[in-house]
Amino acid sequence: MSTEVTDKTPAAAPPGGNGTGTGDGLLQLMLDGMRRNMRQYGMLIALGLIVALFAVWTDGDLLLPRNVSNLVLQNSYILILAIGMMLVIIAGHIDLSVGSLTAFVGSMAAVFMVRNDMPWPLAVVLCLAVGAIAGAVQGFFIAYGGIPSFIVTLAGMLTFRGLTEIFLEGQTLGPFPKGLQKLANGFMPEVGPETNYHNLTLLLGFGLIALVVLQEVRDRRRQQEFALDVLPAKLFLLKLVALAAAVLTVTLLLASYKGAPIVLLILGALLVGFGYVMRNAVIGRHIYAIGGNLPAAKLSGVRDKKVTFLVFLNMGMLAALAGLVFAARFNAASPKAGLNFELEAIAAAFIGGASMSGGVGTVLGAIIGGLVLGVLNNGMNLVGIGTDWQQVIKGLVLLAAVGFDVWNKRKVGS
């Protein structure tokens, strides 16, 4: 048996090696690498296929620079919610209140800035504090009161929706100050010499490519130091080229219009910050631990109640940020704002690789899941598919993503 394995897998191309064996051996290693990383790359490949499909279907309209910018602006608040929701689901919980909390914070912003002429930077700080307090209250009942998150956040959904109606008195309130509007609709300023592209966006794009390549190389070296399986060298190089090409394409599209939207910079900061925390910080490892195996985490000394409390506090703050972005984008606070946002955020997390049982998922996966939904919405609108069929298609996509998770677990278990 051992001789047979040795013949099929040459010593020159072990996992993490140079991958310079025969063609059949390299192909086998590539297939093995794809199988091991299917959860990580499956939806990324799906996103690329969806973009390609609608790019052809819309005769290229999907990838017009103006439409790409609108795609970012239209989905920014859902992507913000999806990041927080991913952490909640990894910890083994759910939050049904984020849509109503988004609307409530928007109403508070309108009361502060429109009715009382409060300076918008101070109002933003207060609104974020309101969101954090709301999340902390829910987190307290869940972590220290022992009430299931489904019940607590369902109560929060009803409460915040009612408070929104009370604060706005059933009316739409606006407009907001110009400074806040730029948060959701503004673009980076143009600097430097006159070119056909937005110079700052190009610099940011090239910097992001360098950062992505450096991070991937570091992760690979760290995995090799701990004798973990890594992609073969040629497949890893192909991955780097694909990532760099994707970032460069988006950069050129944005730079050929008005440049990078300000809200994209906010999303980038959240992605980098939370991605680092979940990969390297102690609190990130504890979130994975309590979601993956709560009894084992407790025996290991993880303070599960504190971690759960902080996860919901963070969710509340991100919901507040999403509420500010949404209100600023539409330049008004409405009692009907945030409807079904919680479902969109939950769907984005599951499509992006979260597991129903907790303990699995990445921040980047939440962004990818949100983009899948965003591209689907945008593409179906461009080709004239009605909202009824859009809901059907998105429901089937969510079902397929969760079904893949169940199938993958059974396969691993067997």
N, C-alpha and C positions, 0 to 999 in steps of 0.2 A: 504493500500500500504506500509506504513512504517513498519507494523508488518511483512509483507512478506519479506521485505528486511532484517530486523533484523534476521529472521530465517535463511536466506541463508548466511548471513555474520556475524558470531559470533563476539561478542564484544571482545573476547580474541585475535582476529587476525585482527586488523585494519591495514590499510596501514601504514607501518613503524613499526608495532608492532612486536611481537615475532613470529607470524604466527603459533600458536600452536592450531588451531581449528581443526575441523573434517577434514577427508581426502578430502571430497567434497569441503569444504570451502577453504582448502589450495590449492587444484587444481584450484579452481576458481580464487583465489588471484594470483597464478602463471600465469595463462592465462591472467589475467588483466595486470599483470606486464609486460608480454611479449608484449602485444598489445601497452601499453604505451611507450615501449622502442624499438619498432620494427625498427624504423629508425636507432637507435644506434647500435643494435645488429644484424640486418638482414644480413649485408654484412660480419660481423665477422663470423656468422654461415656459410654463403655461402663460405667464404674463407676456413673454416675448412672442409667443404664438398668437395671442389675442391681439396684440398690437399689430402684428403682421397681417392678420386676417382683416381687421378693420381698416388698415392702411390701404389694402387692395380694394376692399369693398366700397370705401368712400373716395376712391380715386386720389388718394394722397391727402385728403382734407384733414384726416386725423393728425397727421404729422406736420401740418402747417405751423410755423413758429407761433402765431397768435393763438392757435388752438391749444398748443402745448402749454403756453402760459396760463390760459384759461383753465386747463385741466388741473394745474397746480392750485390755482386760486379757488376753484370750485370744490376741491376735495381737501383743502388744508385743515379745516376743523374736524373732519372725520378722521384724518390721519393723526391728529393730535390726540383725539379720544382713543384711537386704536392702540397707541403706544401705552397709555395708562391701562386700557382694558387687557392688553396682553399680560401685563404684570399681575393684574387681578386674577386672571385665568390660570397663569402659571402657579400662583399661590393656592389654587384650588377653589376659588370663589367666583362669583359673578356680580355684576353691578348693573341693575336695571334703571338706575336713577339718573344716569349721566345726561340723557336728553333733556329731562326736566330741569336738572341743575344748570345745564347750558342756558336754557331759556331764563331761568331765575337770575343768573348772574348778568345776563344781558339786560334784564329789567332793572337790576340794581345799578348797572352802568348808566342807563337812561335817566334814572332818578337822580343820580349823583351829578351827571354832566349836563343833562338837558333841563331838568327842573331846577337844580340848585347851582348851576354854573360853576361846578367844581373843576379845577384844573385837571385835564385828562390824565397826566402822569400819576397824580395822587389817586384819582378814581381807579386807575388800573391796579395800583397796589392794593387798594381797599377791596376791589372785586376779587383779586387773587386770594386775599386773606379770607373773604367770605367763602370762597370755594374750598379752601383748606379746612376751615372750621366745619363746613357741612360734611366734608369727607371724614374729618376726625370724629364727628358725632356718630356717623354711621359705623365707622371703624371701631369705635368704643363698644357699641352694642353688639357688634359681630365678634370682636376679639375677647372682650372681657364680660359681656353679657351672655355669650353663648347662643345668641339667636342666629339662625341661618342667614347667610348673606342674601339669599333670594327674598326672604321675607322683609328684612331690614331695608333693602334697596327698593323693593316694591312699594313699601310705605313711603320711602323717600321720593320715589317717582310721583306719587299722588300728592305728597305734601308740597314739593317744590313747584309742581304745576299749579296748584292752588294759590301758592304765594305769588307766583308770577301774575296770575289774574288779579290778585289783590293790589299788588304794587302798580301795575299798569292800568288798573281800573277798566280792564277789558279793551283798552285802546292801544293802537300802535304809536310809539313815542320816538321822535327823532327831530332833526338830524343830529349826528354826532360831530364833534370838532374835527377839523381837517387832519390834525395830528393822529388821531385814533383811526381815521379812515385809511391813512397810509399804511397802518399796520397790516391791513388785510388786502388792500388794493394797490399799494405803492410798489415802486421798483427802485433798485439801487441807482444812485446818481451816476452820470457818465463823467469820466475823467480821462485825461490823457489826450493823445493826438486823435484827429478825425480818421476813423476807419470804418469799414463796413460792418464791424461787430462792436458789441458792448465790451469795452476793455476790462472792466472790473470782473465781469462775468467770466471772461476767458481766463483771467488770472485765477479766479476761484476754482474754475473747472480743472485747470492744470494742477493746481494744488491738491484738489480732491483726488485726482488720479494718482498722484504721488503718495498721498496718504493711504489710499486703498491698497496700492501695491505693497507699501511698507508694512501695513497691518497684516495682510495676507502672508507675507514672507515671515513676519514675526510669529504668527500663529502656527505656521508650518514648522518652524524651528522649535517652538515650544512643544509641539506634539511629538516631534522626533526625539527631543530630550527625554520625554517620558515614555518612549517606546510605543507610542500610539500609532494606529494606522493613519496614513496620510495618502493623498492622491499621488499617483505616479507623476514623475517630473514633467513628462510631456503633457499630461492632462492638466497638471497644475499650471503650466505655462499657457495652455489654451484657455484656462479659466481666467488668468490675469489679462490676456489679450481681449477676451470677451467683455470683462468688466470695464477695462479701459476704453474699449470701443463704445460701450453703452453710455458711460459718463461723458465721453467726448461728443457723442451724437446729441445728447440732451443739452450739453453746454453750448454747442454751435447753434442749436435751434433757439434756445433762449437768448443767446447773444445776438442773433440776427433780428430780434424783435425789439423789446425794450430792456432786455437784460433780466437778471434774476429777480423775481418778486421778493419783497422783504420777508413775507411769510415763509418762503422757502428757506431763508437763512435761519429762521426760528425753528423750522422742522429739522434742518440739518444739525443745529445745536442740540436739539432734543435727541435726535438719533445717535449722535456721537456720545453725548453725556450718559444717556440711559443704556446705550450699548456697552459703554465702558463699565458702568456700575454692575450690569448683569453678568458681564464676563469676568471682571477682576475684583470687584469689591466684595467684602464679607456679606453685606446685606443682600447683594444679588445672589450669592450662593445659598443664603438662608431662604430666600424666596423660592428657589428651585427645590430646596430640601423639604420645606413644609408642604409644598404641592406634590412632590414625588412620593414622600413617605413620611407622614406626620409623626407617627409613633417613633420611628427611627430618629427623626430630627429632634424630638424632645429628649430622647436618650442621649443624643450627642451634645446636648446643652444649648440647642437653639431656642431662643426666647420667641416662641411662635406667636404669642399674643401681641407682643410689641411689633413684630414684623408685619402681622396682619393689619394692625392699627396704622402703621406707616404706609402700607400699600394703599389703603383706602383714603388716607389723608392726601397722598400723592395723586390719586385718581380725582379727588375733589378739586385740587389745584389745576390739574390739566383740563378738567371739565370747565373750570372758570376761564382758563385761557382760550379754550375753544369757543366759549360763549362770547368773549370779547371779540374774537376774530369774526365770528358769524355776524354779530351785531354791527361791527364796523364794515363788513363787506356789503351788507344790505342797507347800511346807514340808518337803521331803525331797530327798535326792540319791539317784538310782537309776542302776544300771548300764545301764539301757535308756533313759535320758534322751537327748534329742537325735536320736532315730532319724528319718532323712529330713529333718532340718532343712536340710541343705545343698541338697536338691532343692527345698524350699519357697522358700529364699532365691534360688536360681538362677532358678526360675520367676517369682518376684516381679520380679526385675530385668529379665528378658526381656519379661514382660507389660507392665512399666512403660516400655518403650521402648529398652532396651539392644540393641546390635547384636552379632551373632555375631562380626563382624570387628573389634570394638573401636572406640574413638574416639567413640562415640555413647551418650548417656544422661544422665539428671539424677537428683539425689538425690530430688527430689519425685516423679519417675517411679517410683523404687523403692518409695516409700511408697504410691503409687497402685496399683502392681502387687500389693503385699502386701495392701492393702485389698480389691482385687478377689478375691483368693483367700480372704481372711477372710470377706467377705460371702457368697461362694459357700458356704463351709463352714457358716457360721451359718445361712444361709437354707435350705440343703438339709437341715440337721438339724431345723429348725423344721417343715418340711413332710414330714418322715419319709422322705427319700430315703436308701437304704442306703449304707454306706461303699464298697461295690463300685462302684455307679454314680457316687458322688462322685468316685472316682479317675478314672473314664472321662471325666467332664465336665471335670475340671481338666486332664486330659491334652489334651483337644480345645481347651480355651481356650489352653493354652500353644502348641500347634501352630498355632492361628489367629494368635496374636501374632507368632510367628517367621515364619510364612508372609506376614503383612502386611509385615514388615520386608523380606523378600526381594522381594516384589512392588513395594514402594515404591522400592527401589534400582534395580530394572530399569526402572521408569517414569522415574525421574530420569535414569538412564543413557541411555535412548532419547531 
